[in-house]
């Protein structure tokens, strides 16, 4: 016998939980269905550092969001401002000449209101002092427009949203995989499910929201849409984002939207597990990332640099540079640093499971770079780099300091210091995929759009399933914000449809 809920939400990551919260806010019944057990629920959101990018005008806008607005550090903190026009310009910087999409405009314009809405639902935030600020003249100076993360990072974000869903009367069912959408005529009217024991089930609904992630955990789809190298990528998060939501929507004629060959990819420890690991503390999960390349240089298997490590703040380059690393020969690179910057390397470089080699001299370090056959080429690359560094400009990691190189075919534009002071360290890295950019087109109400331009009645989407938000990279922290913005939209849209259907049934 079928169950019934006004709104069924597929997935339990941040976007899906935002959809559930928004629908509950409108007074409808909601159930969240999650393929994983409770311990692995939360989608990719649980694996993140919880940082969220949004437009704000200054410190006063941040105070209502904070766990501890009385933190004494706030008196000596310069958050600056990150206004909507800056957010839009940052997105445009990754659009490869495309104008802002309607999805990007919605992300920017609704970002702060959505943060306030999350705070109203007992999600609290903390300044990212350890990763987004440097101390300068006795103050904590934030850089790059990214200031806040959810308390307890991604795990805390999902936990807070889960508590909010349950407190408002929503239900969450784990070990419940959605295998098919139920369609009558052209309308989606529910889902068919399978539990962990293989037992089938069915839940009828006024509307269904797909919030079950992209296809980053599906090697075959990565290779098909992104390229042959991508079957080799490490998956930073859940093994459950296999593209099933996309496949179910496509079966109903949904329109592909966005850049399917694009994805968020970060330099990661070459020897990390194949998937993210929730069995280790959340503080350690993020430590497989290796994103301090801007303080040193990266060389590939051929002993050559391949990116401008100082092109921009790492918030704006790590998603691109993870891809660049993966597409190098052998799908790996070495990040090389000297002792002048060792104290500036993030905690991930001192993580107990961080892989690196160390030596007192540069020649001795180079001999330890496994996978590179031409050690002389590495030495020549580093010698050329050191000779090109502009020593007349002061190093300042709080700004794009213009301390670059001169005369190199591939420059380092900022934060270029000679690698000349031992001891020296090198870290082996590869590309780790976080989420995919290609998805579905959704309407202003969050409904899934068909190839003919109309909505598929009763079907909504959010999170990674929304295409057109990111292209050739993204400003760090935008992904979780996008999930929340479009999750909230989909929840409101699904609730309105469910209420209309309920009213129609009552008056029939």
DOMAR-489373 format. One record per residue (C-alpha): residue in one letter; chain; residue number from 1; z, x negated, y negated. Coordinates in nm, 4 decimals. Last residue first. Layout:
N
PT   rest   kette    nr         up       east      north
PT      A       A   NUM          Z          X          Y
...
***
This chain:
508
PT   rest   kette    nr         up       east      north
PT      X       A   508    -0.7132     1.3201    -1.7942
PT      X       A   507    -0.4465     1.2888    -2.0624
PT      X       A   506    -0.2083     1.0692    -1.8620
PT      X       A   505    -0.4886     0.8562    -1.7203
PT      X       A   504    -0.6322     0.7950    -2.0688
PT      X       A   503    -0.2900     0.6928    -2.1975
PT      X       A   502    -0.2489     0.4442    -1.9128
PT      X       A   501    -0.5974     0.3055    -1.9709
PT      X       A   500    -0.5303     0.2613    -2.3423
PT      X       A   499    -0.1961     0.0935    -2.2698
PT      X       A   498    -0.3580    -0.1466    -2.0239
PT      X       A   497    -0.6314    -0.2319    -2.2742
PT      X       A   496    -0.3757    -0.2997    -2.5500
PT      X       A   495    -0.1610    -0.5087    -2.3149
PT      X       A   494    -0.4591    -0.7205    -2.2114
PT      X       A   493    -0.5497    -0.7941    -2.5729
PT      X       A   492    -0.1942    -0.8862    -2.6708
PT      X       A   491    -0.1605    -1.1125    -2.3702
PT      X       A   490    -0.4999    -1.2718    -2.4295
PT      X       A   489    -0.4132    -1.3562    -2.7909
PT      X       A   488    -0.0753    -1.5054    -2.6965
PT      X       A   487    -0.2399    -1.7175    -2.4297
PT      X       A   486    -0.5110    -1.8210    -2.6753
PT      X       A   485    -0.2619    -1.9605    -2.9258
PT      X       A   484    -0.0210    -2.0976    -2.6633
PT      X       A   483    -0.2883    -2.2756    -2.4615
PT      X       A   482    -0.4472    -2.4140    -2.7774
PT      X       A   481    -0.1095    -2.5501    -2.8861
PT      X       A   480    -0.0637    -2.7149    -2.5472
PT      X       A   479    -0.4037    -2.8811    -2.5785
PT      X       A   478    -0.3773    -2.9835    -2.9432
PT      X       A   477    -0.1027    -3.2395    -2.8831
PT      X       A   476    -0.3331    -3.5391    -2.9238
PT      X       A   475    -0.6386    -3.4810    -3.1431
PT      X       A   474    -0.9316    -3.4124    -2.9108
PT      X       A   473    -1.2119    -3.5813    -2.7247
PT      X       A   472    -1.5896    -3.5403    -2.7175
PT      X       A   471    -1.5805    -3.1595    -2.7081
PT      X       A   470    -1.2720    -2.9411    -2.7445
PT      X       A   469    -1.2160    -2.5694    -2.8130
PT      X       A   468    -1.5479    -2.4236    -2.6981
PT      X       A   467    -1.4287    -2.3057    -2.3587
PT      X       A   466    -1.1226    -2.0967    -2.2764
PT      X       A   465    -1.0283    -2.1411    -1.9098
PT      X       A   464    -0.8064    -2.4337    -2.0019
PT      X       A   463    -0.5551    -2.1921    -2.1483
PT      X       A   462    -0.6490    -1.8257    -2.1727
PT      X       A   461    -0.8577    -1.5558    -2.0078
PT      X       A   460    -0.8962    -1.1767    -2.0069
PT      X       A   459    -1.0513    -0.9267    -1.7662
PT      X       A   458    -1.0124    -0.5456    -1.7909
PT      X       A   457    -1.3701    -0.4712    -1.8892
PT      X       A   456    -1.5967    -0.7778    -1.8708
PT      X       A   455    -1.6726    -0.8160    -2.2397
PT      X       A   454    -2.0262    -0.7818    -2.3731
PT      X       A   453    -2.2607    -1.0671    -2.4577
PT      X       A   452    -2.5192    -1.0271    -2.1808
PT      X       A   451    -2.3834    -1.3336    -1.9983
PT      X       A   450    -2.0445    -1.1674    -1.9851
PT      X       A   449    -1.7501    -1.2400    -2.2183
PT      X       A   448    -1.3930    -1.2662    -2.0904
PT      X       A   447    -1.1558    -1.0768    -2.3193
PT      X       A   446    -0.9184    -1.2697    -2.5445
PT      X       A   445    -0.9171    -1.0084    -2.8226
PT      X       A   444    -1.1522    -1.2107    -3.0437
PT      X       A   443    -1.3802    -1.2455    -2.7424
PT      X       A   442    -1.3701    -1.5160    -2.4777
PT      X       A   441    -1.6388    -1.7568    -2.3637
PT      X       A   440    -1.5449    -1.9288    -2.0426
PT      X       A   439    -1.4662    -2.2904    -1.9646
PT      X       A   438    -1.5770    -2.6484    -2.0143
PT      X       A   437    -1.3152    -2.8801    -2.1628
PT      X       A   436    -1.1353    -3.0087    -1.8503
PT      X       A   435    -0.7732    -3.1162    -1.8274
PT      X       A   434    -0.5583    -3.4216    -1.7658
PT      X       A   433    -0.7875    -3.6723    -1.5997
PT      X       A   432    -0.6473    -4.0220    -1.5433
PT      X       A   431    -0.8739    -4.3167    -1.6086
PT      X       A   430    -0.7766    -4.6617    -1.4781
PT      X       A   429    -0.5318    -4.9260    -1.5902
PT      X       A   428    -0.4065    -5.2728    -1.4924
PT      X       A   427    -0.1381    -5.4072    -1.7308
PT      X       A   426    -0.1399    -5.7587    -1.8765
PT      X       A   425     0.1524    -5.9551    -2.0202
PT      X       A   424     0.1824    -6.2789    -2.2205
PT      X       A   423     0.4914    -6.4886    -2.2799
PT      X       A   422     0.3754    -6.6292    -2.5029
PT      X       A   421     0.2269    -6.6171    -2.8509
PT      X       A   420    -0.1492    -6.6379    -2.9020
PT      X       A   419    -0.3063    -6.2955    -2.8825
PT      X       A   418    -0.4147    -6.2877    -3.2437
PT      X       A   417    -0.3383    -5.9672    -3.4257
PT      X       A   416    -0.5759    -5.6782    -3.4853
PT      X       A   415    -0.3855    -5.3660    -3.5945
PT      X       A   414    -0.7018    -5.1976    -3.7259
PT      X       A   413    -1.0806    -5.2150    -3.6848
PT      X       A   412    -1.1220    -5.4126    -3.3642
PT      X       A   411    -1.4864    -5.5004    -3.3762
PT      X       A   410    -1.7545    -5.4903    -3.1061
PT      X       A   409    -2.0391    -5.7259    -3.1987
PT      X       A   408    -1.7685    -5.9531    -3.3455
PT      X       A   407    -1.8186    -6.1033    -3.6914
PT      X       A   406    -1.4909    -6.0118    -3.8545
PT      X       A   405    -1.1824    -5.8617    -3.6946
PT      X       A   404    -0.9415    -5.6043    -3.8276
PT      X       A   403    -0.6247    -5.5549    -4.0261
PT      X       A   402    -0.7370    -5.2378    -4.2010
PT      X       A   401    -0.3801    -5.1063    -4.1852
PT      X       A   400    -0.4424    -4.7649    -4.0388
PT      X       A   399    -0.0833    -4.6742    -4.1133
PT      X       A   398     0.2606    -4.6965    -3.9481
PT      X       A   397     0.1544    -4.9918    -3.7287
PT      X       A   396     0.1477    -5.2348    -4.0244
PT      X       A   395     0.0014    -5.5847    -3.9781
PT      X       A   394    -0.0615    -5.7617    -4.3070
PT      X       A   393    -0.4166    -5.8603    -4.4029
PT      X       A   392    -0.5059    -6.2263    -4.4688
PT      X       A   391    -0.5029    -6.3211    -4.0996
PT      X       A   390    -0.8337    -6.1448    -4.0315
PT      X       A   389    -0.8855    -6.1784    -3.6549
PT      X       A   388    -1.2277    -6.3215    -3.5582
PT      X       A   387    -1.1057    -6.6464    -3.3998
PT      X       A   386    -0.8619    -6.4534    -3.1808
PT      X       A   385    -1.1376    -6.2204    -3.0574
PT      X       A   384    -1.3744    -6.5057    -2.9782
PT      X       A   383    -1.1000    -6.6870    -2.7864
PT      X       A   382    -1.0109    -6.3680    -2.6017
PT      X       A   381    -1.3691    -6.3051    -2.4922
PT      X       A   380    -1.4210    -6.6700    -2.3954
PT      X       A   379    -1.1041    -6.6650    -2.1864
PT      X       A   378    -1.2141    -6.3472    -2.0128
PT      X       A   377    -1.5567    -6.4974    -1.9451
PT      X       A   376    -1.3960    -6.8074    -1.7965
PT      X       A   375    -1.2036    -6.5849    -1.5525
PT      X       A   374    -1.5297    -6.4584    -1.4032
PT      X       A   373    -1.4124    -6.2831    -1.0885
PT      X       A   372    -1.2037    -6.0078    -1.2449
PT      X       A   371    -1.0527    -5.7811    -0.9790
PT      X       A   370    -0.7084    -5.9344    -1.0035
PT      X       A   369    -0.6071    -6.0693    -1.3435
PT      X       A   368    -0.3535    -6.3362    -1.2386
PT      X       A   367    -0.5694    -6.6345    -1.3417
PT      X       A   366    -0.5936    -6.4835    -1.6893
PT      X       A   365    -0.2165    -6.4933    -1.7235
PT      X       A   364    -0.2033    -6.8645    -1.6441
PT      X       A   363    -0.4682    -6.9353    -1.9060
PT      X       A   362    -0.2786    -6.7284    -2.1618
PT      X       A   361     0.0394    -6.9239    -2.1083
PT      X       A   360     0.3937    -6.8165    -2.0205
PT      X       A   359     0.2746    -6.5626    -1.7642
PT      X       A   358     0.3122    -6.1956    -1.6813
PT      X       A   357     0.1394    -5.9471    -1.4519
PT      X       A   356     0.1756    -5.5708    -1.4701
PT      X       A   355     0.2451    -5.2560    -1.2679
PT      X       A   354     0.4878    -5.0043    -1.4136
PT      X       A   353     0.7145    -4.8515    -1.1478
PT      X       A   352     1.0437    -4.9391    -1.3201
PT      X       A   351     0.9027    -4.8150    -1.6539
PT      X       A   350     0.8977    -5.0944    -1.9106
PT      X       A   349     0.5381    -5.0259    -2.0221
PT      X       A   348     0.6059    -4.6520    -2.0199
PT      X       A   347     0.8887    -4.7148    -2.2656
PT      X       A   346     0.6351    -4.7700    -2.5417
PT      X       A   345     0.5225    -5.1152    -2.6454
PT      X       A   344     0.6531    -5.2106    -2.9894
PT      X       A   343     0.9035    -5.4716    -2.8648
PT      X       A   342     0.6239    -5.6493    -2.6764
PT      X       A   341     0.4094    -5.6725    -2.9883
PT      X       A   340     0.4608    -6.0370    -3.0829
PT      X       A   339     0.5098    -6.1273    -2.7158
PT      X       A   338     0.1408    -6.1108    -2.6298
PT      X       A   337    -0.0616    -5.8193    -2.4997
PT      X       A   336    -0.3526    -5.7580    -2.2576
PT      X       A   335    -0.4657    -5.4219    -2.1185
PT      X       A   334    -0.6718    -5.4744    -1.8017
PT      X       A   333    -0.9547    -5.2451    -1.6932
PT      X       A   332    -1.0492    -5.0105    -1.4092
PT      X       A   331    -1.3244    -4.7889    -1.2657
PT      X       A   330    -1.4876    -5.0699    -1.0645
PT      X       A   329    -1.7418    -5.1270    -1.3390
PT      X       A   328    -1.6264    -4.9289    -1.6459
PT      X       A   327    -1.6644    -4.5501    -1.6521
PT      X       A   326    -1.2972    -4.4899    -1.5799
PT      X       A   325    -1.1937    -4.7072    -1.8735
PT      X       A   324    -1.4247    -4.5264    -2.1176
PT      X       A   323    -1.2951    -4.1886    -2.0042
PT      X       A   322    -0.9375    -4.2925    -2.0671
PT      X       A   321    -1.0609    -4.4291    -2.3991
PT      X       A   320    -1.1867    -4.0929    -2.5164
PT      X       A   319    -0.8624    -3.9031    -2.4479
PT      X       A   318    -0.6651    -4.1980    -2.5870
PT      X       A   317    -0.8566    -4.2128    -2.9143
PT      X       A   316    -0.7206    -3.9615    -3.1644
PT      X       A   315    -0.3501    -3.9769    -3.0889
PT      X       A   314    -0.4005    -4.3557    -3.0457
PT      X       A   313    -0.4369    -4.3880    -3.4211
PT      X       A   312    -0.7923    -4.4931    -3.5029
PT      X       A   311    -1.0595    -4.7501    -3.4141
PT      X       A   310    -0.7995    -5.0106    -3.3234
PT      X       A   309    -0.8972    -5.0564    -2.9571
PT      X       A   308    -1.2652    -5.0717    -3.0501
PT      X       A   307    -1.3924    -5.0197    -2.6970
PT      X       A   306    -1.5629    -5.2298    -2.4259
PT      X       A   305    -1.3995    -5.5741    -2.4291
PT      X       A   304    -1.5564    -5.8041    -2.1709
PT      X       A   303    -1.4150    -5.9898    -1.8697
PT      X       A   302    -1.6734    -5.8447    -1.6330
PT      X       A   301    -1.4117    -5.6293    -1.4611
PT      X       A   300    -1.3185    -5.4789    -1.7963
PT      X       A   299    -1.1138    -5.6091    -2.0885
PT      X       A   298    -0.8689    -5.4201    -2.3090
PT      X       A   297    -0.7087    -5.5624    -2.6233
PT      X       A   296    -0.3658    -5.5535    -2.7834
PT      X       A   295    -0.1551    -5.3242    -3.0023
PT      X       A   294    -0.4145    -5.0438    -2.9963
PT      X       A   293    -0.3938    -5.0497    -2.6140
PT      X       A   292    -0.0518    -4.8863    -2.6415
PT      X       A   291    -0.1641    -4.5848    -2.4355
PT      X       A   290    -0.0650    -4.6646    -2.0782
PT      X       A   289     0.0296    -4.3410    -1.9075
PT      X       A   288     0.2202    -4.3761    -1.5797
PT      X       A   287     0.5319    -4.3321    -1.7872
PT      X       A   286     0.4763    -3.9618    -1.8422
PT      X       A   285     0.6238    -3.8862    -1.5023
PT      X       A   284     0.9339    -4.0971    -1.5729
PT      X       A   283     1.0897    -3.8730    -1.8363
PT      X       A   282     1.0126    -3.5726    -1.6151
PT      X       A   281     1.2321    -3.7123    -1.3394
PT      X       A   280     1.0485    -3.7932    -1.0141
PT      X       A   279     0.9640    -3.5214    -0.7632
PT      X       A   278     0.7164    -3.3637    -1.0045
PT      X       A   277     0.4550    -3.6237    -0.9158
PT      X       A   276     0.1142    -3.6079    -1.0777
PT      X       A   275    -0.1767    -3.6601    -0.8431
PT      X       A   274    -0.3484    -3.9632    -0.6867
PT      X       A   273    -0.0281    -4.1667    -0.7239
PT      X       A   272    -0.0200    -4.4463    -0.9858
PT      X       A   271    -0.1683    -4.7867    -0.9017
PT      X       A   270    -0.4176    -4.8169    -1.1862
PT      X       A   269    -0.1536    -4.7145    -1.4390
PT      X       A   268    -0.3205    -4.4602    -1.6644
PT      X       A   267    -0.5620    -4.4673    -1.9567
PT      X       A   266    -0.6057    -4.1011    -2.0553
PT      X       A   265    -0.8776    -3.8467    -1.9853
PT      X       A   264    -0.9232    -3.5109    -2.1544
PT      X       A   263    -1.2539    -3.3679    -2.0403
PT      X       A   262    -1.6179    -3.3232    -2.1352
PT      X       A   261    -1.9152    -3.2734    -1.9027
PT      X       A   260    -1.8576    -2.8993    -1.9107
PT      X       A   259    -1.8808    -2.8845    -2.2894
PT      X       A   258    -1.8116    -2.5298    -2.3981
PT      X       A   257    -1.8944    -2.1870    -2.2627
PT      X       A   256    -2.0112    -2.0518    -1.9302
PT      X       A   255    -2.0692    -1.6767    -1.9493
PT      X       A   254    -1.8972    -1.4471    -1.7024
PT      X       A   253    -2.1251    -1.2600    -1.4611
PT      X       A   252    -1.8609    -1.1163    -1.2285
PT      X       A   251    -1.8862    -1.4012    -0.9765
PT      X       A   250    -1.8549    -1.6374    -1.2727
PT      X       A   249    -1.5065    -1.4994    -1.3403
PT      X       A   248    -1.3893    -1.5629    -0.9855
PT      X       A   247    -1.5360    -1.9145    -0.9913
PT      X       A   246    -1.3738    -1.9974    -1.3241
PT      X       A   245    -1.0344    -1.8840    -1.1988
PT      X       A   244    -1.0787    -2.0904    -0.8821
PT      X       A   243    -1.1442    -2.4086    -1.0781
PT      X       A   242    -0.9255    -2.6361    -0.8648
PT      X       A   241    -0.6152    -2.6523    -1.0810
PT      X       A   240    -0.3720    -2.6618    -0.7865
PT      X       A   239    -0.3274    -3.0389    -0.7485
PT      X       A   238    -0.1025    -3.0320    -1.0558
PT      X       A   237    -0.1047    -3.3068    -1.3164
PT      X       A   236    -0.2346    -3.6517    -1.3978
PT      X       A   235    -0.5264    -3.6380    -1.1575
PT      X       A   234    -0.6472    -3.9933    -1.0988
PT      X       A   233    -1.0211    -4.0234    -1.1446
PT      X       A   232    -1.2479    -4.1542    -0.8690
PT      X       A   231    -1.4517    -3.8319    -0.8248
PT      X       A   230    -1.5148    -3.8737    -1.1937
PT      X       A   229    -1.7514    -4.1654    -1.1621
PT      X       A   228    -2.0269    -3.9341    -1.0322
PT      X       A   227    -2.0391    -3.7224    -1.3458
PT      X       A   226    -1.8706    -3.4500    -1.5488
PT      X       A   225    -1.9990    -3.1200    -1.4046
PT      X       A   224    -2.0872    -3.1921    -1.0432
PT      X       A   223    -1.8546    -3.4901    -0.9936
PT      X       A   222    -1.5613    -3.3033    -1.1418
PT      X       A   221    -1.6568    -2.9966    -0.9357
PT      X       A   220    -1.6495    -3.1989    -0.6121
PT      X       A   219    -1.3244    -3.3739    -0.7046
PT      X       A   218    -1.1419    -3.0437    -0.7670
PT      X       A   217    -0.8091    -3.1174    -0.9388
PT      X       A   216    -0.9723    -3.1194    -1.2856
PT      X       A   215    -1.1242    -2.7722    -1.2407
PT      X       A   214    -0.9571    -2.5755    -1.5187
PT      X       A   213    -0.6318    -2.3837    -1.5331
PT      X       A   212    -0.4846    -2.0661    -1.3867
PT      X       A   211    -0.4491    -1.8472    -1.6943
PT      X       A   210    -0.6686    -1.5558    -1.5905
PT      X       A   209    -0.5337    -1.2371    -1.7464
PT      X       A   208    -0.5820    -0.9103    -1.5558
PT      X       A   207    -0.5763    -0.5616    -1.7059
PT      X       A   206    -0.4563    -0.2101    -1.6199
PT      X       A   205    -0.3474    -0.3432    -1.2855
PT      X       A   204    -0.3594    -0.2921    -0.9101
PT      X       A   203    -0.1820    -0.5477    -0.6952
PT      X       A   202    -0.3053    -0.6252    -0.3456
PT      X       A   201    -0.1662    -0.8287    -0.0587
PT      X       A   200    -0.2763    -1.0533     0.2240
PT      X       A   199    -0.0353    -1.2479     0.4470
PT      X       A   198    -0.1384    -1.6126     0.4833
PT      X       A   197     0.2158    -1.7465     0.5275
PT      X       A   196     0.2196    -1.8883     0.1745
PT      X       A   195     0.1146    -1.5517     0.0317
PT      X       A   194    -0.2369    -1.4204    -0.0147
PT      X       A   193    -0.3527    -1.2025    -0.3027
PT      X       A   192    -0.6096    -0.9441    -0.4007
PT      X       A   191    -0.6233    -0.8682    -0.7712
PT      X       A   190    -0.6428    -0.5671    -0.9999
PT      X       A   189    -0.8624    -0.3183    -1.1829
PT      X       A   188    -1.1449    -0.5331    -1.3174
PT      X       A   187    -1.4029    -0.2902    -1.4541
PT      X       A   186    -1.7779    -0.2948    -1.3857
PT      X       A   185    -1.7727    -0.0142    -1.1317
PT      X       A   184    -1.4439    -0.0773    -0.9608
PT      X       A   183    -1.3561    -0.4466    -0.9370
PT      X       A   182    -1.0681    -0.6138    -0.7560
PT      X       A   181    -1.0517    -0.9834    -0.8399
PT      X       A   180    -1.0203    -1.2206    -0.5477
PT      X       A   179    -0.8030    -1.4935    -0.3976
PT      X       A   178    -0.4927    -1.4786    -0.6159
PT      X       A   177    -0.2383    -1.7064    -0.4493
PT      X       A   176     0.1228    -1.5930    -0.4227
PT      X       A   175     0.3663    -1.8691    -0.3312
PT      X       A   174     0.5602    -1.7685    -0.6446
PT      X       A   173     0.6004    -1.4217    -0.7920
PT      X       A   172     0.7165    -1.4006    -1.1519
PT      X       A   171     0.8369    -1.0709    -1.2973
PT      X       A   170     0.8665    -0.9641    -1.6596
PT      X       A   169     1.1654    -0.7745    -1.7912
PT      X       A   168     1.2132    -0.9435    -2.1274
PT      X       A   167     1.4726    -1.1867    -1.9892
PT      X       A   166     1.2310    -1.2900    -1.7143
PT      X       A   165     0.9537    -1.3812    -1.9562
PT      X       A   164     1.1950    -1.5633    -2.1893
PT      X       A   163     1.3479    -1.7649    -1.9076
PT      X       A   162     1.0001    -1.8678    -1.7935
PT      X       A   161     0.9063    -1.9695    -2.1478
PT      X       A   160     1.2147    -2.1899    -2.1762
PT      X       A   159     1.1525    -2.3490    -1.8353
PT      X       A   158     0.7839    -2.4090    -1.9114
PT      X       A   157     0.8651    -2.5843    -2.2398
PT      X       A   156     1.1525    -2.7778    -2.0869
PT      X       A   155     0.9352    -2.9181    -1.8105
PT      X       A   154     0.6678    -3.0065    -2.0631
PT      X       A   153     0.9092    -3.1994    -2.2889
PT      X       A   152     1.2866    -3.1562    -2.2526
PT      X       A   151     1.2892    -2.9835    -2.5920
PT      X       A   150     0.9312    -2.9045    -2.6847
PT      X       A   149     0.7572    -3.1746    -2.8832
PT      X       A   148     0.7264    -3.2212    -3.2587
PT      X       A   147     0.5572    -3.4569    -3.5067
PT      X       A   146     0.1854    -3.5062    -3.4518
PT      X       A   145    -0.0026    -3.5547    -3.7790
PT      X       A   144    -0.1112    -3.9126    -3.7059
PT      X       A   143     0.1935    -4.0935    -3.8374
PT      X       A   142     0.5636    -4.0249    -3.8767
PT      X       A   141     0.7767    -4.2569    -4.0903
PT      X       A   140     1.1419    -4.2895    -3.9917
PT      X       A   139     1.3016    -4.4502    -4.2959
PT      X       A   138     1.4920    -4.7699    -4.3697
PT      X       A   137     1.1968    -4.9404    -4.5370
PT      X       A   136     0.9752    -4.8678    -4.2358
PT      X       A   135     1.0798    -4.7447    -3.8936
PT      X       A   134     0.7889    -4.6315    -3.6811
PT      X       A   133     0.7163    -4.2773    -3.5755
PT      X       A   132     0.5159    -4.0863    -3.3172
PT      X       A   131     0.6449    -4.2186    -2.9848
PT      X       A   130     1.0215    -4.2596    -3.0007
PT      X       A   129     1.0871    -4.0242    -3.2908
PT      X       A   128     0.9036    -3.7285    -3.1412
PT      X       A   127     1.0927    -3.4695    -3.3460
PT      X       A   126     1.2509    -3.2009    -3.1267
PT      X       A   125     1.1460    -2.8453    -3.0488
PT      X       A   124     1.2992    -2.5172    -2.9375
PT      X       A   123     1.1501    -2.2351    -2.7324
PT      X       A   122     1.3850    -1.9396    -2.7760
PT      X       A   121     1.1204    -1.6650    -2.8050
PT      X       A   120     1.1427    -1.6708    -3.1844
PT      X       A   119     1.0663    -2.0439    -3.1589
PT      X       A   118     0.7508    -1.9582    -2.9657
PT      X       A   117     0.6516    -1.7141    -3.2404
PT      X       A   116     0.7129    -1.9788    -3.5062
PT      X       A   115     0.4856    -2.2145    -3.3129
PT      X       A   114     0.2247    -1.9381    -3.2850
PT      X       A   113     0.2350    -1.8793    -3.6596
PT      X       A   112     0.1825    -2.2530    -3.7113
PT      X       A   111    -0.1232    -2.2757    -3.4856
PT      X       A   110    -0.2981    -1.9509    -3.5772
PT      X       A   109    -0.5402    -2.0877    -3.8381
PT      X       A   108    -0.6042    -2.4123    -3.6529
PT      X       A   107    -0.6639    -2.2708    -3.3064
PT      X       A   106    -0.8620    -1.9772    -3.4445
PT      X       A   105    -1.0950    -2.2114    -3.6315
PT      X       A   104    -1.1382    -2.4185    -3.3182
PT      X       A   103    -1.2273    -2.1111    -3.1121
PT      X       A   102    -1.4764    -1.9911    -3.3728
PT      X       A   101    -1.6412    -2.3310    -3.3434
PT      X       A   100    -1.6265    -2.5953    -3.6133
PT      X       A    99    -1.9712    -2.7358    -3.6777
PT      X       A    98    -2.1253    -2.9617    -3.4147
PT      X       A    97    -2.2043    -3.3170    -3.5218
PT      X       A    96    -2.0466    -3.4923    -3.2252
PT      X       A    95    -1.7517    -3.2507    -3.2276
PT      X       A    94    -1.4756    -3.5120    -3.1995
PT      X       A    93    -1.4328    -3.5816    -3.5702
PT      X       A    92    -1.4690    -3.2110    -3.6350
PT      X       A    91    -1.1335    -3.1589    -3.4644
PT      X       A    90    -0.9668    -3.4065    -3.6999
PT      X       A    89    -1.1343    -3.2442    -4.0006
PT      X       A    88    -1.0033    -2.9046    -3.8946
PT      X       A    87    -0.6489    -3.0393    -3.8588
PT      X       A    86    -0.6800    -3.2017    -4.1991
PT      X       A    85    -0.8012    -2.8761    -4.3562
PT      X       A    84    -0.5150    -2.6886    -4.1967
PT      X       A    83    -0.2519    -2.9138    -4.3475
PT      X       A    82    -0.0548    -3.1865    -4.1797
PT      X       A    81     0.2173    -3.2836    -4.4232
PT      X       A    80     0.4475    -3.5853    -4.4268
PT      X       A    79     0.7114    -3.6114    -4.1594
PT      X       A    78     0.9121    -3.8615    -4.3620
PT      X       A    77     1.2540    -3.8959    -4.2050
PT      X       A    76     1.5637    -4.0337    -4.3781
PT      X       A    75     1.7542    -3.7071    -4.4183
PT      X       A    74     1.6159    -3.5863    -4.0851
PT      X       A    73     1.8032    -3.8647    -3.9090
PT      X       A    72     2.1286    -3.6763    -3.9674
PT      X       A    71     2.0230    -3.4079    -3.7143
PT      X       A    70     2.1308    -3.0811    -3.8762
PT      X       A    69     1.8137    -2.8913    -3.7813
PT      X       A    68     1.9015    -2.9499    -3.4143
PT      X       A    67     1.6759    -2.7603    -3.1763
PT      X       A    66     1.4062    -2.7571    -3.4404
PT      X       A    65     1.1465    -2.4909    -3.5093
PT      X       A    64     1.2974    -2.3403    -3.8244
PT      X       A    63     1.3219    -2.6939    -3.9736
PT      X       A    62     0.9537    -2.7799    -3.9350
PT      X       A    61     0.8102    -2.5804    -4.2247
PT      X       A    60     1.0642    -2.7320    -4.4644
PT      X       A    59     0.9571    -3.0855    -4.3713
PT      X       A    58     0.6070    -3.0392    -4.5083
PT      X       A    57     0.2944    -2.8241    -4.5297
PT      X       A    56     0.2296    -2.7499    -4.1653
PT      X       A    55    -0.0717    -2.7216    -3.9344
PT      X       A    54    -0.0069    -2.7585    -3.5639
PT      X       A    53    -0.0060    -3.0227    -3.2905
PT      X       A    52     0.2218    -2.9696    -2.9911
PT      X       A    51     0.3911    -3.2414    -2.7858
PT      X       A    50     0.5433    -3.1292    -2.4546
PT      X       A    49     0.5174    -3.4718    -2.2873
PT      X       A    48     0.2984    -3.3081    -2.0255
PT      X       A    47     0.3486    -3.2715    -1.6512
PT      X       A    46     0.5044    -2.9263    -1.6674
PT      X       A    45     0.2103    -2.7934    -1.8658
PT      X       A    44    -0.0314    -2.8869    -1.5882
PT      X       A    43     0.0594    -2.5769    -1.3919
PT      X       A    42     0.4115    -2.4416    -1.4252
PT      X       A    41     0.4939    -2.4000    -1.0582
PT      X       A    40     0.5584    -2.6955    -0.8272
PT      X       A    39     0.9240    -2.6179    -0.7475
PT      X       A    38     0.8715    -2.2413    -0.7621
PT      X       A    37     0.6107    -2.2533    -0.4893
PT      X       A    36     0.2500    -2.2841    -0.5910
PT      X       A    35    -0.0103    -2.0068    -0.6087
PT      X       A    34     0.1563    -1.8355    -0.9037
PT      X       A    33     0.1358    -1.4663    -0.9936
PT      X       A    32     0.2933    -1.3445    -1.3180
PT      X       A    31     0.3822    -0.9748    -1.3290
PT      X       A    30     0.3894    -0.7620    -1.6415
PT      X       A    29     0.4919    -0.4082    -1.7309
PT      X       A    28     0.3963    -0.3011    -2.0834
PT      X       A    27     0.6141    -0.2856    -2.3954
PT      X       A    26     0.3987    -0.4712    -2.6469
PT      X       A    25     0.6287    -0.7754    -2.6421
PT      X       A    24     0.5804    -0.7839    -2.2665
PT      X       A    23     0.2106    -0.8503    -2.3236
PT      X       A    22     0.2859    -1.1378    -2.5617
PT      X       A    21     0.5373    -1.2918    -2.3223
PT      X       A    20     0.2976    -1.2688    -2.0262
PT      X       A    19     0.0158    -1.4288    -2.2257
PT      X       A    18     0.2533    -1.7038    -2.3393
PT      X       A    17     0.3501    -1.7555    -1.9751
PT      X       A    16    -0.0162    -1.7978    -1.8823
PT      X       A    15    -0.0743    -2.0478    -2.1632
PT      X       A    14     0.2402    -2.2470    -2.0737
PT      X       A    13     0.1658    -2.2711    -1.7041
PT      X       A    12     0.2375    -1.9911    -1.4564
PT      X       A    11    -0.1005    -1.8805    -1.3233
PT      X       A    10    -0.2715    -1.5418    -1.2872
PT      X       A     9    -0.1234    -1.2825    -1.5225
PT      X       A     8    -0.1267    -0.9192    -1.4028
PT      X       A     7    -0.0833    -0.6566    -1.6728
PT      X       A     6     0.0059    -0.2884    -1.6416
PT      X       A     5     0.1524    -0.3466    -1.2996
PT      X       A     4     0.0780    -0.1562    -0.9785
PT      X       A     3     0.1536    -0.2221    -0.6128
PT      X       A     2    -0.0952    -0.1375    -0.3432
PT      X       A     1     0.0000     0.0000     0.0000
***
